[in-house]
Amino acid sequence: MICRSVYYRNFRNIAEQKIEFSPETNLILGPNAQGKTNALEGMYLCAQGRSHRTIHEREFIKFGEVFAEVGLTYQDAQRDNQLAIRYKGGRKGCQKNGVTLRKMSEFIGNFRAVLFTPEHLSIVKEGPALRRNFMDSALSQLSAGYVSSLQIYNRALIQRNKLLLSAQKGEVSNIEPLAEVWSLQLAKEGAYLSAQREAYINTLDEIVKMVFADMTGGREIPSVTYGGRKEEAEFQALLTANLDREIRAGTTLYGIHKDDLNLTINEKEARSFASQGQQRSLALAMKLAEGELSKKETGEYPVFLLDDILSELDATRKAYILSGIRGRQVILTACEDLSASLPGSCNIIRCEDGKYQSNL
């Protein structure tokens, strides 16, 4: 899969720009706070339908404007395609090849990208939310069914949490019948989502082991496992049996929104016992494995988006990730000219105050 170009209008600090990309390596170069990350964020919106930086979509719209839009042209195995996403008045609209899409599940996953930011280096040592996001982001680009199910689950979770909070405050009583409605929906979708997560992580683990062994010379053995899978009846039983406890807490305490991954190196918990270098190696292996698994499932490599990640790595890990992305389309940002160390021919895109100049 190749991203040919991206068009921005009123997006963040970008008034109106079109950036064209090489099918090999592309370096967006410039000082901090000029718009390098904004350019990658717009591209990732076209892959994921949401930002990796904020949940507040109003922030996309340039100050003083009333709308923002991003259009992306990409090539897959069949043809050239165009995607567009537009934000106006608190609403989001999406198109593919000029046709309006009614559901986000029809939009997400057409253009596939692996995003790697400095925050992803903390996937091992930080809390479970980052690891859940890792699973959801990867699976959403591979399965429209996963996107739809996750949306249904999250809507039901919001409604159930509102009900529990109202009961906690004494605003409603006898919530069991309505709580059961939401619990049934959470149990049904949770069973499907947890099965998808388990299957994905089982395959990812095999690739992580190979990548990590290659990176470290085979001296250490990592493991990435998921233990959250349950059948629908199991989820339902947990939600029913613990309703009083959840009313006291004012929130839903059980379900796939509480999931985590078990990450180990040599059978020891990586979060507690691994060195920072080991943790970063495992994070790198997981992101590279995400790209390999996307290729395995779809037949094409995704586009790799690296946001100032190389500045965070030592020479050994930097060399490995550059080797690992050879032969793929890569779009990365940096404050310094790294073109001499990058694989293949490099298209340099200079960035200053939301304006971009390519050498293509």
CORSUL-V125081 format. One record per residue. RES is the residue in three letters. SS is DSSP state (hx for helix, st for strand, lp for the rest). OMEGA is omega as a letter, one per 20 degrees, with the letter a starting at -180 (NA if undefined). NEAR is the number of other C-alpha atoms within 12 Angstrom. Layout:
BEGIN
res->RES ss->SS omega->OMEGA near->NEAR
res->RES ss->SS omega->OMEGA near->NEAR
END
This chain:
BEGIN
res->MET ss->lp omega->a near->35
res->ILE ss->st omega->r near->38
res->CYS ss->st omega->a near->42
res->ARG ss->st omega->a near->32
res->SER ss->st omega->r near->33
res->VAL ss->st omega->r near->37
res->TYR ss->st omega->a near->35
res->TYR ss->st omega->r near->41
res->ARG ss->st omega->r near->33
res->ASN ss->st omega->a near->32
res->PHE ss->st omega->a near->42
res->ARG ss->lp omega->a near->37
res->ASN ss->lp omega->a near->31
res->ILE ss->st omega->a near->36
res->ALA ss->st omega->r near->28
res->GLU ss->st omega->a near->24
res->GLN ss->st omega->r near->31
res->LYS ss->st omega->r near->28
res->ILE ss->st omega->r near->39
res->GLU ss->st omega->a near->32
res->PHE ss->lp omega->r near->36
res->SER ss->lp omega->r near->28
res->PRO ss->lp omega->r near->29
res->GLU ss->lp omega->a near->28
res->THR ss->st omega->r near->37
res->ASN ss->st omega->a near->43
res->LEU ss->st omega->r near->48
res->ILE ss->st omega->a near->45
res->LEU ss->st omega->r near->37
res->GLY ss->lp omega->r near->28
res->PRO ss->lp omega->r near->20
res->ASN ss->lp omega->r near->20
res->ALA ss->lp omega->r near->21
res->GLN ss->lp omega->r near->24
res->GLY ss->lp omega->a near->33
res->LYS ss->hx omega->a near->38
res->THR ss->hx omega->r near->42
res->ASN ss->hx omega->r near->41
res->ALA ss->hx omega->r near->51
res->LEU ss->hx omega->r near->44
res->GLU ss->hx omega->r near->39
res->GLY ss->hx omega->r near->47
res->MET ss->hx omega->a near->47
res->TYR ss->hx omega->r near->43
res->LEU ss->hx omega->a near->46
res->CYS ss->hx omega->r near->46
res->ALA ss->hx omega->a near->46
res->GLN ss->hx omega->a near->38
res->GLY ss->lp omega->r near->38
res->ARG ss->lp omega->a near->31
res->SER ss->lp omega->r near->26
res->HIS ss->lp omega->a near->31
res->ARG ss->lp omega->a near->20
res->THR ss->lp omega->r near->13
res->ILE ss->lp omega->a near->12
res->HIS ss->lp omega->a near->15
res->GLU ss->hx omega->r near->29
res->ARG ss->hx omega->a near->26
res->GLU ss->hx omega->r near->26
res->PHE ss->hx omega->a near->40
res->ILE ss->st omega->a near->31
res->LYS ss->lp omega->a near->25
res->PHE ss->lp omega->r near->16
res->GLY ss->lp omega->r near->15
res->GLU ss->lp omega->a near->22
res->VAL ss->lp omega->r near->21
res->PHE ss->st omega->r near->28
res->ALA ss->st omega->r near->35
res->GLU ss->st omega->r near->39
res->VAL ss->st omega->r near->43
res->GLY ss->st omega->a near->41
res->LEU ss->st omega->r near->42
res->THR ss->st omega->a near->33
res->TYR ss->st omega->r near->36
res->GLN ss->st omega->r near->26
res->ASP ss->lp omega->a near->24
res->ALA ss->lp omega->a near->17
res->GLN ss->lp omega->a near->12
res->ARG ss->lp omega->r near->14
res->ASP ss->st omega->a near->20
res->ASN ss->st omega->r near->27
res->GLN ss->st omega->r near->31
res->LEU ss->st omega->r near->42
res->ALA ss->st omega->r near->39
res->ILE ss->st omega->a near->42
res->ARG ss->st omega->r near->35
res->TYR ss->st omega->r near->33
res->LYS ss->st omega->r near->22
res->GLY ss->lp omega->r near->16
res->GLY ss->lp omega->a near->16
res->ARG ss->st omega->a near->18
res->LYS ss->st omega->r near->29
res->GLY ss->st omega->a near->29
res->CYS ss->st omega->r near->35
res->GLN ss->st omega->r near->29
res->LYS ss->st omega->a near->28
res->ASN ss->lp omega->r near->20
res->GLY ss->lp omega->a near->16
res->VAL ss->st omega->r near->17
res->THR ss->st omega->r near->19
res->LEU ss->st omega->a near->21
res->ARG ss->lp omega->a near->14
res->LYS ss->lp omega->r near->20
res->MET ss->hx omega->r near->33
res->SER ss->hx omega->r near->27
res->GLU ss->hx omega->a near->30
res->PHE ss->lp omega->a near->36
res->ILE ss->lp omega->r near->38
res->GLY ss->lp omega->r near->38
res->ASN ss->lp omega->r near->45
res->PHE ss->lp omega->a near->42
res->ARG ss->lp omega->a near->45
res->ALA ss->st omega->r near->46
res->VAL ss->st omega->r near->49
res->LEU ss->st omega->r near->42
res->PHE ss->st omega->r near->39
res->THR ss->st omega->r near->31
res->PRO ss->hx omega->r near->24
res->GLU ss->hx omega->a near->25
res->HIS ss->hx omega->r near->34
res->LEU ss->hx omega->r near->35
res->SER ss->hx omega->a near->30
res->ILE ss->lp omega->a near->36
res->VAL ss->lp omega->a near->42
res->LYS ss->lp omega->a near->30
res->GLU ss->lp omega->a near->23
res->GLY ss->lp omega->a near->21
res->PRO ss->hx omega->a near->23
res->ALA ss->hx omega->a near->22
res->LEU ss->hx omega->r near->25
res->ARG ss->hx omega->r near->34
res->ARG ss->hx omega->r near->30
res->ASN ss->hx omega->r near->27
res->PHE ss->hx omega->r near->37
res->MET ss->hx omega->a near->40
res->ASP ss->hx omega->a near->37
res->SER ss->hx omega->a near->39
res->ALA ss->hx omega->a near->40
res->LEU ss->hx omega->a near->41
res->SER ss->hx omega->r near->39
res->GLN ss->lp omega->a near->40
res->LEU ss->lp omega->a near->38
res->SER ss->lp omega->r near->31
res->ALA ss->hx omega->r near->24
res->GLY ss->hx omega->r near->23
res->TYR ss->hx omega->r near->33
res->VAL ss->hx omega->a near->32
res->SER ss->hx omega->a near->25
res->SER ss->hx omega->r near->31
res->LEU ss->hx omega->r near->36
res->GLN ss->hx omega->r near->24
res->ILE ss->hx omega->a near->25
res->TYR ss->hx omega->a near->30
res->ASN ss->hx omega->r near->26
res->ARG ss->hx omega->r near->19
res->ALA ss->hx omega->r near->30
res->LEU ss->hx omega->r near->33
res->ILE ss->hx omega->a near->23
res->GLN ss->hx omega->r near->25
res->ARG ss->hx omega->r near->35
res->ASN ss->hx omega->r near->30
res->LYS ss->hx omega->r near->26
res->LEU ss->hx omega->r near->35
res->LEU ss->hx omega->r near->37
res->LEU ss->hx omega->r near->27
res->SER ss->hx omega->r near->23
res->ALA ss->hx omega->r near->27
res->GLN ss->hx omega->a near->23
res->LYS ss->lp omega->r near->16
res->GLY ss->lp omega->a near->15
res->GLU ss->lp omega->r near->14
res->VAL ss->lp omega->r near->17
res->SER ss->lp omega->r near->18
res->ASN ss->lp omega->a near->18
res->ILE ss->lp omega->a near->27
res->GLU ss->hx omega->a near->24
res->PRO ss->hx omega->a near->15
res->LEU ss->hx omega->r near->23
res->ALA ss->hx omega->a near->38
res->GLU ss->hx omega->r near->27
res->VAL ss->hx omega->a near->21
res->TRP ss->hx omega->r near->33
res->SER ss->hx omega->r near->43
res->LEU ss->hx omega->r near->30
res->GLN ss->hx omega->r near->32
res->LEU ss->hx omega->a near->45
res->ALA ss->hx omega->a near->37
res->LYS ss->hx omega->a near->29
res->GLU ss->hx omega->r near->37
res->GLY ss->hx omega->r near->41
res->ALA ss->hx omega->r near->30
res->TYR ss->hx omega->a near->30
res->LEU ss->hx omega->a near->40
res->SER ss->hx omega->r near->39
res->ALA ss->hx omega->r near->25
res->GLN ss->hx omega->r near->31
res->ARG ss->hx omega->a near->40
res->GLU ss->hx omega->a near->30
res->ALA ss->hx omega->a near->23
res->TYR ss->hx omega->a near->35
res->ILE ss->hx omega->r near->37
res->ASN ss->hx omega->r near->25
res->THR ss->hx omega->r near->26
res->LEU ss->hx omega->a near->38
res->ASP ss->hx omega->r near->34
res->GLU ss->hx omega->a near->25
res->ILE ss->hx omega->r near->32
res->VAL ss->hx omega->r near->38
res->LYS ss->hx omega->a near->36
res->MET ss->hx omega->a near->26
res->VAL ss->hx omega->a near->35
res->PHE ss->hx omega->r near->38
res->ALA ss->hx omega->r near->24
res->ASP ss->hx omega->a near->25
res->MET ss->hx omega->a near->32
res->THR ss->hx omega->a near->25
res->GLY ss->lp omega->r near->14
res->GLY ss->lp omega->a near->16
res->ARG ss->lp omega->a near->15
res->GLU ss->lp omega->a near->26
res->ILE ss->lp omega->r near->32
res->PRO ss->st omega->r near->38
res->SER ss->st omega->r near->34
res->VAL ss->st omega->a near->40
res->THR ss->st omega->a near->31
res->TYR ss->st omega->a near->30
res->GLY ss->lp omega->a near->20
res->GLY ss->lp omega->a near->29
res->ARG ss->lp omega->r near->31
res->LYS ss->lp omega->r near->29
res->GLU ss->lp omega->a near->22
res->GLU ss->hx omega->a near->25
res->ALA ss->hx omega->r near->21
res->GLU ss->hx omega->r near->23
res->PHE ss->hx omega->a near->33
res->GLN ss->hx omega->r near->28
res->ALA ss->hx omega->r near->21
res->LEU ss->hx omega->a near->26
res->LEU ss->hx omega->a near->35
res->THR ss->hx omega->a near->30
res->ALA ss->hx omega->a near->20
res->ASN ss->lp omega->a near->25
res->LEU ss->hx omega->r near->33
res->ASP ss->hx omega->r near->24
res->ARG ss->hx omega->a near->20
res->GLU ss->hx omega->r near->28
res->ILE ss->hx omega->r near->32
res->ARG ss->hx omega->a near->20
res->ALA ss->hx omega->a near->21
res->GLY ss->lp omega->a near->24
res->THR ss->lp omega->r near->30
res->THR ss->lp omega->a near->35
res->LEU ss->lp omega->a near->28
res->TYR ss->lp omega->r near->30
res->GLY ss->lp omega->a near->38
res->ILE ss->hx omega->r near->43
res->HIS ss->hx omega->r near->30
res->LYS ss->hx omega->a near->23
res->ASP ss->lp omega->r near->30
res->ASP ss->lp omega->r near->31
res->LEU ss->st omega->r near->39
res->ASN ss->st omega->a near->30
res->LEU ss->st omega->a near->37
res->THR ss->st omega->r near->30
res->ILE ss->st omega->a near->34
res->ASN ss->lp omega->r near->21
res->GLU ss->lp omega->r near->18
res->LYS ss->st omega->a near->20
res->GLU ss->st omega->a near->24
res->ALA ss->hx omega->a near->32
res->ARG ss->hx omega->a near->27
res->SER ss->hx omega->a near->19
res->PHE ss->hx omega->a near->18
res->ALA ss->lp omega->r near->25
res->SER ss->lp omega->r near->18
res->GLN ss->hx omega->r near->22
res->GLY ss->hx omega->r near->26
res->GLN ss->hx omega->r near->34
res->GLN ss->hx omega->a near->33
res->ARG ss->hx omega->r near->36
res->SER ss->hx omega->r near->41
res->LEU ss->hx omega->r near->45
res->ALA ss->hx omega->r near->46
res->LEU ss->hx omega->a near->46
res->ALA ss->hx omega->a near->43
res->MET ss->hx omega->a near->44
res->LYS ss->hx omega->r near->44
res->LEU ss->hx omega->r near->44
res->ALA ss->hx omega->r near->38
res->GLU ss->hx omega->r near->40
res->GLY ss->hx omega->r near->41
res->GLU ss->hx omega->r near->33
res->LEU ss->hx omega->r near->34
res->SER ss->hx omega->r near->34
res->LYS ss->hx omega->a near->27
res->LYS ss->hx omega->a near->18
res->GLU ss->hx omega->a near->22
res->THR ss->hx omega->a near->21
res->GLY ss->lp omega->a near->17
res->GLU ss->lp omega->r near->26
res->TYR ss->lp omega->r near->33
res->PRO ss->lp omega->r near->44
res->VAL ss->st omega->r near->46
res->PHE ss->st omega->r near->46
res->LEU ss->st omega->a near->42
res->LEU ss->st omega->a near->42
res->ASP ss->st omega->r near->38
res->ASP ss->lp omega->a near->33
res->ILE ss->lp omega->a near->31
res->LEU ss->hx omega->r near->32
res->SER ss->hx omega->a near->22
res->GLU ss->hx omega->a near->24
res->LEU ss->lp omega->r near->24
res->ASP ss->lp omega->a near->16
res->ALA ss->hx omega->a near->14
res->THR ss->hx omega->a near->17
res->ARG ss->hx omega->r near->29
res->LYS ss->hx omega->r near->26
res->ALA ss->hx omega->a near->20
res->TYR ss->hx omega->a near->28
res->ILE ss->hx omega->r near->36
res->LEU ss->hx omega->r near->33
res->SER ss->hx omega->a near->21
res->GLY ss->hx omega->a near->27
res->ILE ss->lp omega->r near->33
res->ARG ss->lp omega->a near->24
res->GLY ss->lp omega->r near->22
res->ARG ss->lp omega->r near->34
res->GLN ss->lp omega->a near->39
res->VAL ss->st omega->r near->44
res->ILE ss->st omega->a near->50
res->LEU ss->st omega->r near->46
res->THR ss->st omega->r near->44
res->ALA ss->st omega->r near->35
res->CYS ss->lp omega->a near->28
res->GLU ss->lp omega->a near->21
res->ASP ss->lp omega->a near->24
res->LEU ss->lp omega->a near->25
res->SER ss->hx omega->a near->24
res->ALA ss->hx omega->a near->15
res->SER ss->hx omega->a near->21
res->LEU ss->lp omega->a near->33
res->PRO ss->lp omega->r near->28
res->GLY ss->lp omega->r near->22
res->SER ss->lp omega->a near->23
res->CYS ss->st omega->r near->29
res->ASN ss->st omega->r near->32
res->ILE ss->st omega->r near->34
res->ILE ss->st omega->a near->34
res->ARG ss->st omega->a near->30
res->CYS ss->st omega->r near->32
res->GLU ss->st omega->r near->25
res->ASP ss->lp omega->r near->24
res->GLY ss->lp omega->r near->33
res->LYS ss->st omega->a near->31
res->TYR ss->st omega->r near->33
res->GLN ss->st omega->a near->24
res->SER ss->st omega->r near->23
res->ASN ss->lp omega->r near->19
res->LEU ss->lp omega->NA near->20
END
